[in-house]
Structures are given as structure tokens and as C-alpha cells.
Amino acid sequence: MNLDLLSLQTAASVVIVVSAVMYLLDTLMLKDGLPGRLWASAYLAGTFSALCYLGWLLLPDVFLTIALGNGAFVAATGFIWLGCVAFNRRSVRIPALIVVAVGLIVVVAALAAGPDGGDWAGAVALFLGNAALAVAGAVETRRGAIRRRWSSTGLTLVLGIEAVWFVVRTVVFLSVGPDSELFRTVFDTRVSSLLTITLVIAAVVVTSALRANESALRGPGTAKSLSVDADGVLFRESFEATMTIVCARAESADEGVGLIGVRIDDLRRVAVAFGPDEADSIAGEFRASVRRHAPTMALVGEVDAAGVAVAFTTTATTDVRRIARILHERVVADLARLGPSVVPVVGTGMALTADHGFDAAALIARADEAAAQAAVTGAQPFGVV
């Protein structure tokens, strides 16, 4: 069965429109955070792009439609990247400016070709712009909070395939031209439409799973859904959210909060020298040991794979130095009893609201920095830094 270009473009448009509508309905029902809204914007941009391309097929004399379609297509990829950046709690300001700049370049390139530009007006700018933003998005899915979600691997694959497709398409377009047998067989708009259908469906499934995770953590209104691992250690997002609440309550009650950061320095070198199984065993025992020996009512949360933080309220009589020293000694003893080929250096650092204020993120960062420094130098301060 042979499908003409209009049929394939119509099918791609239907898939994009249906996906966008479903995603937008979920967005409204879940009262989504910024990542979900940005991903919804990606599907809106994709819908607009599909409609523009249909308009170009029906009215080929209106060359403005292909320029707008190209710009919207690039914007869709850019919004996927921006959603990943927002999921990682990073500022989207500079990435957003990059997306706008790339979109404008793509639109201007198509307009510059004029009415005689045909189907491939501004094609090189479109291909390279999509490839660049897809690479940025794929890299973003491999860092920060989104990397720890198993479903992000699917988004990495989607964006990676898109990037490779457009890079190879550009090379073939420039080397043999769009009228060549190779380009028409493998890289023509018909093939692109089929690929778009597949990738859009995959992207909707993945971003829906990621958004559900992010929405569950954020919760409706002021509610929070906390996540812990098997050892009872709060995941980073849950720990930061809880710390924010604790710090606000402590400040209003004129109480203090102490934070002890504990970090192992050479876990990566252990993995290289003795294998990942040895490193995983040490990391698991490290997290369990910190949780086991932390004060009973303390919050214990991860900073990253090699760092854990312990938070608790303090009074004028709380000996934070003693708590840190005992915690350090017991964690080191537990790791030594594990019998690994090498016992990693354990660094301890502390931060108090009396010295660093009640900003939860700043307290966590300060305690972790001090712990990292102690792990590198081996000098344990056991005092407020």
C-alpha cells in the first residue's frame, strides 16, 4: 500500500493533535507544575506546526505557512528541553532565550528563501536547529533529578533518535540533494511523518509518566508526597521539601536547626578499581549506616549517590559537635566491618541556622560542601563551619 504525502501528513497531524489534547486535559486536571506546562507547550507547538504543514500542502503559494511550521517544529523540541530543565529545578531563562533565538533563525531562513523556496525552504536551519535542541534535551535527561526517574531513559532515546536523524538528514541533504534516490527513499517527508508519529507517541507516554511523578511529589496545594528508599533515606526532592517546612516552622518558633552532611569521597575510584558491585555494596551500607546512627527523630535525606544529610532541631544545650563525631565514628566502623577491599574516606560537615540562616537549600549545600572538603582533606572539623 502506497500512502501519498497528504495522507501521511494528515495522519501525523491527527496523532499530534490527539496527543496534545489528552496531555492538555491531564495538565488542567493535575494543576501541573512548570515542567508539565512546558511539555504541554511542546505538544501545542507541534500541533501548530502540523497544521501549518497541512496548510502548505493545500495552499503551496502561501509560503509563510512553511516558515511558521518550521519555527513551531523547532519550538516543540525546545519546549521538551525546557521541561527537562525545569524538572531538574534549574533556571529556564537562558535556555528559553536559546530556544527563541533558534526558532527565529529557522523562521528567517525559510522566509529568506521566498516564494520560490519550495518544500525545503530553510531546511538546513530546521534540521540543525532541531538536532541541536534535541541534543541539549537528551543531555538534560541524563543529569539532576530527572536522571533518577527510570522513565527518563525513554525520553533520552526519543531525543537521541531525533538528533541523529536530523544530523544524518542534513548531511544527505547537502551532499546529494533532496531529489536524490537516497534522500527520497530514506529521508523524505513521508518517512519523516512516520517517524514523527512514532516519536510523538513515545514522548507522550514518557512525559506523562515523568509529569505524574513530579506532580505527586509537589502534590495539590500545600500537600507533599514524600519518597524514601528501602533504608528510610528521603530522596533529594522529598528531603528539600521537608527541610523547607521544618526551617520555616523553626524560624517562627525561634528554634534552631542543625544539619550534618556525611560524604564518601572515593566511591568512583572504588568502582573503577574493584568493580561496580563493590561500590554499590559500600554505597548501600553507607546510607543504611547513616540512617541507623542518626538521632531518632532526625530527617535523613540524600544529597547525591555519595552524600547524605542529617537534619534535626537544636537548642542552646545541643552538642552538635558530639553528635557529628559519634555519627562519623559509627559510620566508619560499619564500613570497616563490611570487609571491603578498601574503606572509603568519610567526610563530615555541619551547618547551623544560627550561622547560615533558615534557607533549607543553602543549609544543605553548606553542610555538603564542608563534608566534601573533609572527605578530600581527611580533616574532620566536628564543629560549625
KOLLO-151640 format. One record per residue (C-alpha): residue in one letter; x, y, z; residue number from 1. Coordinates in pm, 1 decimal. Example, Ala and Ser with C-alpha at 12.3 -4.5 7.8 and 13.67 -1.06 7.14 Angstrom:
// residues 2
[node "A"; [1230.0; -450.0; 780.0]; 1]
[node "S"; [1367.0; -106.0; 714.0]; 2]
END
This chain:
// residues 385
[node "M"; [0.0; 0.0; 0.0]; 1]
[node "N"; [139.1; 338.6; -101.2]; 2]
[node "L"; [42.6; 642.1; 102.3]; 3]
[node "D"; [67.7; 987.0; -51.1]; 4]
[node "L"; [228.6; 1277.2; 129.6]; 5]
[node "L"; [-101.9; 1443.3; 218.5]; 6]
[node "S"; [-233.9; 1123.8; 380.4]; 7]
[node "L"; [82.1; 1074.1; 586.5]; 8]
[node "Q"; [95.0; 1438.0; 692.6]; 9]
[node "T"; [-272.8; 1420.1; 788.2]; 10]
[node "A"; [-209.6; 1104.9; 994.1]; 11]
[node "A"; [84.9; 1268.8; 1169.8]; 12]
[node "S"; [-127.4; 1575.9; 1239.5]; 13]
[node "V"; [-408.7; 1366.3; 1387.9]; 14]
[node "V"; [-165.1; 1184.4; 1618.8]; 15]
[node "I"; [-8.4; 1511.2; 1732.9]; 16]
[node "V"; [-344.4; 1683.2; 1786.9]; 17]
[node "V"; [-492.8; 1389.6; 1982.1]; 18]
[node "S"; [-176.1; 1360.7; 2193.4]; 19]
[node "A"; [-178.3; 1733.9; 2262.5]; 20]
[node "V"; [-545.4; 1736.6; 2363.2]; 21]
[node "M"; [-503.4; 1439.8; 2600.1]; 22]
[node "Y"; [-189.7; 1587.0; 2753.1]; 23]
[node "L"; [-350.5; 1929.0; 2798.0]; 24]
[node "L"; [-657.4; 1777.3; 2964.8]; 25]
[node "D"; [-432.6; 1593.3; 3210.2]; 26]
[node "T"; [-237.3; 1914.2; 3267.3]; 27]
[node "L"; [-552.6; 2101.3; 3362.5]; 28]
[node "M"; [-678.4; 1819.8; 3588.5]; 29]
[node "L"; [-345.9; 1777.8; 3768.8]; 30]
[node "K"; [-283.7; 2153.7; 3806.3]; 31]
[node "D"; [61.4; 2086.0; 3670.4]; 32]
[node "G"; [388.8; 2242.1; 3772.2]; 33]
[node "L"; [626.3; 2417.6; 3534.7]; 34]
[node "P"; [770.9; 2100.2; 3373.5]; 35]
[node "G"; [425.4; 1973.8; 3277.7]; 36]
[node "R"; [320.4; 2313.4; 3141.6]; 37]
[node "L"; [633.1; 2335.5; 2928.1]; 38]
[node "W"; [581.9; 1985.6; 2790.5]; 39]
[node "A"; [219.4; 2076.0; 2717.1]; 40]
[node "S"; [350.3; 2378.6; 2527.1]; 41]
[node "A"; [567.9; 2142.9; 2322.8]; 42]
[node "Y"; [261.7; 1949.6; 2206.1]; 43]
[node "L"; [78.3; 2274.1; 2131.6]; 44]
[node "A"; [372.6; 2388.3; 1920.0]; 45]
[node "G"; [375.6; 2051.2; 1746.5]; 46]
[node "T"; [3.7; 2083.1; 1672.9]; 47]
[node "F"; [50.7; 2429.0; 1524.7]; 48]
[node "S"; [343.3; 2300.8; 1317.8]; 49]
[node "A"; [136.0; 2011.9; 1179.5]; 50]
[node "L"; [-147.4; 2247.4; 1084.7]; 51]
[node "C"; [97.3; 2480.6; 910.5]; 52]
[node "Y"; [242.3; 2194.3; 706.2]; 53]
[node "L"; [-109.0; 2081.9; 609.3]; 54]
[node "G"; [-181.6; 2438.2; 504.7]; 55]
[node "W"; [131.0; 2439.1; 289.5]; 56]
[node "L"; [25.6; 2116.1; 115.0]; 57]
[node "L"; [-321.1; 2256.4; 43.8]; 58]
[node "L"; [-206.8; 2612.2; -41.5]; 59]
[node "P"; [151.5; 2590.1; -171.3]; 60]
[node "D"; [152.5; 2956.0; -276.6]; 61]
[node "V"; [130.1; 3074.3; 85.0]; 62]
[node "F"; [499.2; 3026.6; 165.7]; 63]
[node "L"; [459.8; 3189.0; 509.3]; 64]
[node "T"; [299.1; 2867.5; 637.9]; 65]
[node "I"; [613.2; 2659.7; 590.2]; 66]
[node "A"; [824.0; 2920.9; 770.7]; 67]
[node "L"; [584.8; 2922.1; 1066.5]; 68]
[node "G"; [565.6; 2542.8; 1059.9]; 69]
[node "N"; [944.4; 2513.2; 1073.6]; 70]
[node "G"; [964.1; 2756.4; 1364.2]; 71]
[node "A"; [691.5; 2574.2; 1556.0]; 72]
[node "F"; [857.6; 2236.4; 1492.1]; 73]
[node "V"; [1183.0; 2361.7; 1644.0]; 74]
[node "A"; [991.2; 2522.0; 1932.3]; 75]
[node "A"; [830.9; 2184.2; 2012.2]; 76]
[node "T"; [1172.7; 2024.5; 2057.5]; 77]
[node "G"; [1287.2; 2328.0; 2254.4]; 78]
[node "F"; [993.0; 2306.9; 2495.9]; 79]
[node "I"; [1072.7; 1940.5; 2563.5]; 80]
[node "W"; [1424.3; 2050.8; 2662.1]; 81]
[node "L"; [1289.3; 2336.3; 2876.4]; 82]
[node "G"; [1057.7; 2095.3; 3057.3]; 83]
[node "C"; [1355.2; 1876.3; 3144.8]; 84]
[node "V"; [1548.2; 2180.5; 3271.4]; 85]
[node "A"; [1251.7; 2282.6; 3489.4]; 86]
[node "F"; [1215.6; 1925.4; 3619.5]; 87]
[node "N"; [1576.7; 1949.7; 3739.4]; 88]
[node "R"; [1489.6; 2271.8; 3925.8]; 89]
[node "R"; [1728.0; 2475.9; 3712.2]; 90]
[node "S"; [1656.6; 2822.3; 3574.4]; 91]
[node "V"; [1493.1; 2812.4; 3229.8]; 92]
[node "R"; [1571.1; 3175.4; 3147.2]; 93]
[node "I"; [1886.3; 3125.8; 2940.1]; 94]
[node "P"; [1765.2; 2800.1; 2775.8]; 95]
[node "A"; [1440.7; 2978.6; 2683.9]; 96]
[node "L"; [1637.6; 3258.8; 2515.8]; 97]
[node "I"; [1832.1; 2995.6; 2321.6]; 98]
[node "V"; [1507.8; 2831.3; 2204.3]; 99]
[node "V"; [1368.3; 3168.5; 2093.6]; 100]
[node "A"; [1690.3; 3252.2; 1906.8]; 101]
[node "V"; [1698.9; 2917.1; 1727.3]; 102]
[node "G"; [1330.4; 2947.3; 1636.2]; 103]
[node "L"; [1378.5; 3294.8; 1490.7]; 104]
[node "I"; [1678.4; 3179.3; 1284.9]; 105]
[node "V"; [1475.0; 2890.7; 1142.8]; 106]
[node "V"; [1179.9; 3115.6; 1053.1]; 107]
[node "V"; [1401.5; 3380.8; 894.3]; 108]
[node "A"; [1589.7; 3115.5; 694.3]; 109]
[node "A"; [1263.4; 2989.4; 545.5]; 110]
[node "L"; [1133.3; 3340.1; 475.3]; 111]
[node "A"; [1462.3; 3436.4; 310.7]; 112]
[node "A"; [1408.6; 3162.5; 50.6]; 113]
[node "G"; [1091.1; 3344.5; -55.9]; 114]
[node "P"; [802.2; 3202.8; -261.5]; 115]
[node "D"; [1046.6; 3001.6; -473.9]; 116]
[node "G"; [1190.6; 2818.7; -173.7]; 117]
[node "G"; [952.5; 2529.1; -216.6]; 118]
[node "D"; [910.6; 2238.6; 25.1]; 119]
[node "W"; [1267.4; 2266.1; 150.6]; 120]
[node "A"; [1280.4; 2638.8; 229.2]; 121]
[node "G"; [1513.7; 2685.6; 527.0]; 122]
[node "A"; [1559.9; 2308.1; 553.6]; 123]
[node "V"; [1921.4; 2313.6; 674.5]; 124]
[node "A"; [1842.2; 2559.9; 953.7]; 125]
[node "L"; [1540.1; 2347.6; 1050.9]; 126]
[node "F"; [1739.9; 2023.6; 1056.2]; 127]
[node "L"; [2034.8; 2162.2; 1250.8]; 128]
[node "G"; [1815.5; 2360.2; 1491.9]; 129]
[node "N"; [1615.8; 2050.8; 1580.1]; 130]
[node "A"; [1931.8; 1842.7; 1615.5]; 131]
[node "A"; [2095.2; 2095.9; 1848.1]; 132]
[node "L"; [1790.9; 2130.0; 2076.2]; 133]
[node "A"; [1735.8; 1753.5; 2078.6]; 134]
[node "V"; [2097.1; 1700.1; 2188.4]; 135]
[node "A"; [2052.4; 1960.1; 2464.9]; 136]
[node "G"; [1735.0; 1784.4; 2578.0]; 137]
[node "A"; [1895.2; 1439.1; 2572.4]; 138]
[node "V"; [2188.0; 1565.3; 2781.8]; 139]
[node "E"; [1948.6; 1726.6; 3031.7]; 140]
[node "T"; [1764.9; 1395.8; 3080.8]; 141]
[node "R"; [2092.5; 1239.8; 3198.2]; 142]
[node "R"; [2150.3; 1483.5; 3482.5]; 143]
[node "G"; [1984.0; 1603.4; 3802.1]; 144]
[node "A"; [1653.5; 1476.9; 3938.2]; 145]
[node "I"; [1514.0; 1360.0; 3604.9]; 146]
[node "R"; [1803.5; 1115.4; 3558.9]; 147]
[node "R"; [1689.1; 924.4; 3866.8]; 148]
[node "R"; [1349.9; 850.4; 3707.0]; 149]
[node "W"; [1363.9; 528.0; 3504.8]; 150]
[node "S"; [1116.3; 665.4; 3250.5]; 151]
[node "S"; [1359.1; 943.6; 3155.2]; 152]
[node "T"; [1558.7; 684.7; 2959.7]; 153]
[node "G"; [1272.8; 672.6; 2710.9]; 154]
[node "L"; [1289.8; 1048.3; 2663.1]; 155]
[node "T"; [1666.2; 1024.8; 2616.9]; 156]
[node "L"; [1611.1; 771.0; 2339.2]; 157]
[node "V"; [1341.8; 982.0; 2171.8]; 158]
[node "L"; [1557.5; 1295.1; 2169.5]; 159]
[node "G"; [1870.2; 1098.4; 2075.6]; 160]
[node "I"; [1697.8; 939.7; 1775.9]; 161]
[node "E"; [1565.8; 1279.9; 1670.1]; 162]
[node "A"; [1913.3; 1434.6; 1692.4]; 163]
[node "V"; [2079.4; 1155.9; 1492.0]; 164]
[node "W"; [1801.0; 1158.2; 1233.3]; 165]
[node "F"; [1832.2; 1531.5; 1164.9]; 166]
[node "V"; [2212.4; 1531.0; 1158.9]; 167]
[node "V"; [2223.2; 1246.8; 905.4]; 168]
[node "R"; [1938.7; 1406.2; 710.7]; 169]
[node "T"; [2136.5; 1730.1; 689.8]; 170]
[node "V"; [2445.2; 1550.7; 561.3]; 171]
[node "V"; [2248.3; 1366.5; 292.9]; 172]
[node "F"; [2054.6; 1682.7; 200.6]; 173]
[node "L"; [2373.7; 1884.0; 149.1]; 174]
[node "S"; [2574.2; 1608.3; -20.3]; 175]
[node "V"; [2330.3; 1455.6; -271.1]; 176]
[node "G"; [2028.6; 1687.5; -255.2]; 177]
[node "P"; [1656.5; 1633.0; -180.9]; 178]
[node "D"; [1587.7; 1496.4; -530.8]; 179]
[node "S"; [1830.6; 1206.0; -499.5]; 180]
[node "E"; [1707.7; 849.2; -473.6]; 181]
[node "L"; [1872.6; 807.0; -131.8]; 182]
[node "F"; [1702.5; 1112.4; 16.6]; 183]
[node "R"; [1358.9; 1032.5; -129.5]; 184]
[node "T"; [1379.3; 671.5; -8.5]; 185]
[node "V"; [1513.0; 721.6; 344.0]; 186]
[node "F"; [1482.7; 1089.2; 442.7]; 187]
[node "D"; [1180.5; 1222.6; 256.9]; 188]
[node "T"; [884.8; 1388.2; 429.1]; 189]
[node "R"; [687.3; 1061.4; 412.7]; 190]
[node "V"; [947.9; 881.6; 620.7]; 191]
[node "S"; [973.1; 1183.2; 849.2]; 192]
[node "S"; [595.8; 1173.4; 908.9]; 193]
[node "L"; [607.0; 806.7; 1011.9]; 194]
[node "L"; [899.8; 875.9; 1243.7]; 195]
[node "T"; [716.9; 1175.7; 1391.2]; 196]
[node "I"; [411.3; 962.8; 1471.3]; 197]
[node "T"; [626.7; 704.2; 1649.4]; 198]
[node "L"; [832.0; 955.5; 1847.4]; 199]
[node "V"; [531.9; 1166.6; 1948.9]; 200]
[node "I"; [352.4; 863.8; 2091.6]; 201]
[node "A"; [666.4; 761.1; 2280.9]; 202]
[node "A"; [724.8; 1115.8; 2407.4]; 203]
[node "V"; [365.6; 1148.5; 2533.4]; 204]
[node "V"; [394.1; 824.9; 2731.6]; 205]
[node "V"; [730.0; 921.1; 2883.3]; 206]
[node "T"; [649.8; 1282.3; 2969.5]; 207]
[node "S"; [315.2; 1174.5; 3117.8]; 208]
[node "A"; [499.0; 934.5; 3349.7]; 209]
[node "L"; [754.6; 1199.7; 3444.4]; 210]
[node "R"; [487.0; 1461.2; 3499.4]; 211]
[node "A"; [285.0; 1225.9; 3719.1]; 212]
[node "N"; [595.9; 1168.6; 3931.1]; 213]
[node "E"; [664.5; 1540.7; 3959.6]; 214]
[node "S"; [300.9; 1621.1; 4033.9]; 215]
[node "A"; [280.7; 1352.2; 4300.8]; 216]
[node "L"; [587.2; 1495.6; 4471.7]; 217]
[node "R"; [456.5; 1850.8; 4450.1]; 218]
[node "G"; [103.5; 1745.2; 4543.6]; 219]
[node "P"; [-213.6; 1954.1; 4527.4]; 220]
[node "G"; [-190.6; 2286.5; 4705.2]; 221]
[node "T"; [25.2; 2259.8; 5013.2]; 222]
[node "A"; [24.7; 1876.3; 5030.4]; 223]
[node "K"; [351.2; 1688.1; 4991.8]; 224]
[node "S"; [402.8; 1326.1; 4894.6]; 225]
[node "L"; [738.2; 1212.9; 5030.7]; 226]
[node "S"; [952.1; 934.0; 4886.3]; 227]
[node "V"; [1207.5; 726.7; 5076.1]; 228]
[node "D"; [1435.3; 441.6; 4976.2]; 229]
[node "A"; [1444.6; 96.9; 5138.0]; 230]
[node "D"; [1676.5; 225.1; 5413.6]; 231]
[node "G"; [1441.2; 505.6; 5510.3]; 232]
[node "V"; [1653.5; 778.2; 5346.6]; 233]
[node "L"; [1446.7; 1055.0; 5189.0]; 234]
[node "F"; [1509.3; 1117.7; 4820.8]; 235]
[node "R"; [1660.0; 1458.1; 4748.0]; 236]
[node "E"; [1338.4; 1632.7; 4637.5]; 237]
[node "S"; [1147.3; 1499.9; 4937.7]; 238]
[node "F"; [1429.9; 1594.6; 5173.6]; 239]
[node "E"; [1449.0; 1950.4; 5040.9]; 240]
[node "A"; [1070.7; 1990.4; 5061.8]; 241]
[node "T"; [1061.4; 1864.0; 5419.3]; 242]
[node "M"; [1360.3; 2074.6; 5520.4]; 243]
[node "T"; [1187.9; 2385.0; 5384.4]; 244]
[node "I"; [886.5; 2319.9; 5604.7]; 245]
[node "V"; [1099.2; 2239.5; 5912.4]; 246]
[node "C"; [1312.1; 2552.4; 5869.6]; 247]
[node "A"; [1004.1; 2773.0; 5833.0]; 248]
[node "R"; [846.8; 2626.7; 6146.8]; 249]
[node "A"; [1172.7; 2652.9; 6342.8]; 250]
[node "E"; [1218.2; 3016.7; 6243.7]; 251]
[node "S"; [864.7; 3109.3; 6351.5]; 252]
[node "A"; [914.6; 2923.8; 6683.0]; 253]
[node "D"; [1255.3; 3087.0; 6737.3]; 254]
[node "E"; [1426.9; 2746.4; 6736.7]; 255]
[node "G"; [1740.8; 2626.4; 6561.9]; 256]
[node "V"; [1806.5; 2358.6; 6301.6]; 257]
[node "G"; [2132.9; 2170.1; 6268.0]; 258]
[node "L"; [2243.8; 1988.6; 5954.3]; 259]
[node "I"; [2521.1; 1728.9; 5934.9]; 260]
[node "G"; [2649.9; 1637.3; 5590.7]; 261]
[node "V"; [2819.4; 1298.1; 5551.2]; 262]
[node "R"; [3001.6; 1207.8; 5229.4]; 263]
[node "I"; [3231.2; 933.4; 5097.1]; 264]
[node "D"; [3497.3; 1063.0; 4863.2]; 265]
[node "D"; [3643.4; 780.9; 4658.1]; 266]
[node "L"; [3338.2; 572.9; 4562.6]; 267]
[node "R"; [3400.3; 625.2; 4192.6]; 268]
[node "R"; [3760.0; 510.0; 4224.9]; 269]
[node "V"; [3637.9; 201.3; 4412.7]; 270]
[node "A"; [3405.5; 123.0; 4122.1]; 271]
[node "V"; [3691.1; 155.5; 3873.7]; 272]
[node "A"; [3939.3; -44.9; 4080.1]; 273]
[node "F"; [3720.3; -317.5; 4230.0]; 274]
[node "G"; [3404.9; -316.7; 4017.8]; 275]
[node "P"; [3056.6; -164.4; 4043.8]; 276]
[node "D"; [2926.6; -439.5; 4274.5]; 277]
[node "E"; [3181.0; -346.2; 4541.6]; 278]
[node "A"; [3095.3; 22.1; 4502.9]; 279]
[node "D"; [2719.8; -48.4; 4525.3]; 280]
[node "S"; [2772.5; -255.3; 4839.9]; 281]
[node "I"; [2967.5; 27.6; 5004.7]; 282]
[node "A"; [2713.9; 291.6; 4899.3]; 283]
[node "G"; [2422.7; 85.5; 5032.7]; 284]
[node "E"; [2589.2; 22.3; 5367.2]; 285]
[node "F"; [2691.9; 387.4; 5391.0]; 286]
[node "R"; [2335.2; 514.8; 5352.0]; 287]
[node "A"; [2193.7; 250.0; 5586.3]; 288]
[node "S"; [2459.5; 323.9; 5847.2]; 289]
[node "V"; [2393.2; 698.0; 5848.3]; 290]
[node "R"; [2020.8; 634.9; 5888.9]; 291]
[node "R"; [2083.0; 376.3; 6163.2]; 292]
[node "H"; [2303.4; 600.5; 6376.0]; 293]
[node "A"; [2132.0; 934.8; 6317.6]; 294]
[node "P"; [1930.2; 1083.3; 6605.6]; 295]
[node "T"; [1594.3; 906.2; 6635.7]; 296]
[node "M"; [1373.4; 1194.0; 6520.6]; 297]
[node "A"; [1619.4; 1336.4; 6269.0]; 298]
[node "L"; [1546.6; 1372.3; 5897.9]; 299]
[node "V"; [1789.4; 1176.3; 5681.5]; 300]
[node "G"; [1797.6; 1258.1; 5311.4]; 301]
[node "E"; [2019.0; 1202.2; 5010.9]; 302]
[node "V"; [2224.5; 1477.1; 4850.9]; 303]
[node "D"; [2350.9; 1251.8; 4573.0]; 304]
[node "A"; [2485.7; 897.2; 4533.6]; 305]
[node "A"; [2782.3; 965.9; 4764.7]; 306]
[node "G"; [2631.7; 1218.1; 5006.4]; 307]
[node "V"; [2368.6; 1206.2; 5280.9]; 308]
[node "A"; [2248.2; 1480.0; 5516.2]; 309]
[node "V"; [2101.3; 1456.9; 5866.7]; 310]
[node "A"; [1878.7; 1736.7; 5996.9]; 311]
[node "F"; [1741.8; 1793.6; 6346.4]; 312]
[node "T"; [1622.4; 2077.9; 6566.0]; 313]
[node "T"; [1868.1; 2222.2; 6816.4]; 314]
[node "T"; [1855.9; 2408.7; 7144.8]; 315]
[node "A"; [2117.2; 2601.6; 7340.2]; 316]
[node "T"; [2227.6; 2277.2; 7506.2]; 317]
[node "T"; [2252.3; 2061.5; 7190.6]; 318]
[node "D"; [2610.0; 1942.4; 7135.6]; 319]
[node "V"; [2617.1; 1926.8; 6756.4]; 320]
[node "R"; [2990.0; 1855.3; 6753.4]; 321]
[node "R"; [2943.7; 1545.2; 6969.0]; 322]
[node "I"; [2654.9; 1418.7; 6752.3]; 323]
[node "A"; [2866.2; 1460.8; 6439.0]; 324]
[node "R"; [3168.7; 1290.5; 6592.9]; 325]
[node "I"; [2971.2; 987.7; 6712.0]; 326]
[node "L"; [2792.5; 958.5; 6375.4]; 327]
[node "H"; [3123.5; 972.4; 6189.7]; 328]
[node "E"; [3287.1; 710.7; 6413.1]; 329]
[node "R"; [2997.1; 465.9; 6382.4]; 330]
[node "V"; [2966.5; 500.7; 6003.9]; 331]
[node "V"; [3340.0; 439.4; 5960.7]; 332]
[node "A"; [3317.7; 135.5; 6191.0]; 333]
[node "D"; [3026.3; -7.8; 5992.5]; 334]
[node "L"; [3210.7; 32.8; 5663.8]; 335]
[node "A"; [3520.2; -132.6; 5809.6]; 336]
[node "R"; [3314.4; -431.7; 5932.4]; 337]
[node "L"; [3170.8; -468.4; 5583.5]; 338]
[node "G"; [3512.7; -602.2; 5482.6]; 339]
[node "P"; [3557.9; -421.3; 5150.3]; 340]
[node "S"; [3883.8; -418.2; 4958.2]; 341]
[node "V"; [3923.7; -54.2; 5056.9]; 342]
[node "V"; [3744.6; 155.8; 5318.8]; 343]
[node "P"; [3647.1; 491.8; 5166.8]; 344]
[node "V"; [3722.3; 817.2; 5344.3]; 345]
[node "V"; [3414.7; 952.8; 5522.4]; 346]
[node "G"; [3388.4; 1331.3; 5545.8]; 347]
[node "T"; [3161.0; 1516.9; 5787.5]; 348]
[node "G"; [3049.2; 1878.4; 5771.5]; 349]
[node "M"; [2794.9; 2085.7; 5959.7]; 350]
[node "A"; [2580.3; 2393.2; 5920.7]; 351]
[node "L"; [2351.5; 2566.0; 6172.7]; 352]
[node "T"; [2068.8; 2809.0; 6112.5]; 353]
[node "A"; [2229.6; 3036.1; 6373.4]; 354]
[node "D"; [2518.6; 3091.7; 6131.2]; 355]
[node "H"; [2366.6; 3039.4; 5785.0]; 356]
[node "G"; [2001.1; 3135.1; 5816.7]; 357]
[node "F"; [1686.7; 2934.3; 5755.2]; 358]
[node "D"; [1721.8; 2877.4; 5380.2]; 359]
[node "A"; [1693.0; 2496.3; 5350.6]; 360]
[node "A"; [1876.9; 2467.4; 5017.9]; 361]
[node "A"; [2163.2; 2686.1; 5142.8]; 362]
[node "L"; [2196.2; 2480.2; 5461.8]; 363]
[node "I"; [2209.0; 2153.7; 5267.4]; 364]
[node "A"; [2464.4; 2292.9; 5023.9]; 365]
[node "R"; [2682.3; 2435.2; 5301.9]; 366]
[node "A"; [2687.3; 2111.4; 5504.4]; 367]
[node "D"; [2758.3; 1902.3; 5192.6]; 368]
[node "E"; [3041.7; 2132.4; 5081.5]; 369]
[node "A"; [3202.6; 2103.0; 5424.2]; 370]
[node "A"; [3163.6; 1723.6; 5417.6]; 371]
[node "A"; [3317.1; 1703.9; 5069.6]; 372]
[node "Q"; [3612.1; 1914.7; 5185.1]; 373]
[node "A"; [3661.0; 1692.9; 5490.6]; 374]
[node "A"; [3647.8; 1379.8; 5273.4]; 375]
[node "V"; [3918.0; 1517.5; 5043.8]; 376]
[node "T"; [4149.8; 1650.1; 5313.6]; 377]
[node "G"; [4074.2; 1392.4; 5582.9]; 378]
[node "A"; [4047.2; 1670.7; 5841.7]; 379]
[node "Q"; [3719.4; 1634.7; 6032.6]; 380]
[node "P"; [3621.9; 1971.1; 6183.4]; 381]
[node "F"; [3346.9; 1844.1; 6412.7]; 382]
[node "G"; [3239.8; 2199.6; 6453.4]; 383]
[node "V"; [3020.3; 2458.9; 6288.8]; 384]
[node "V"; [3165.6; 2570.0; 5951.5]; 385]
END
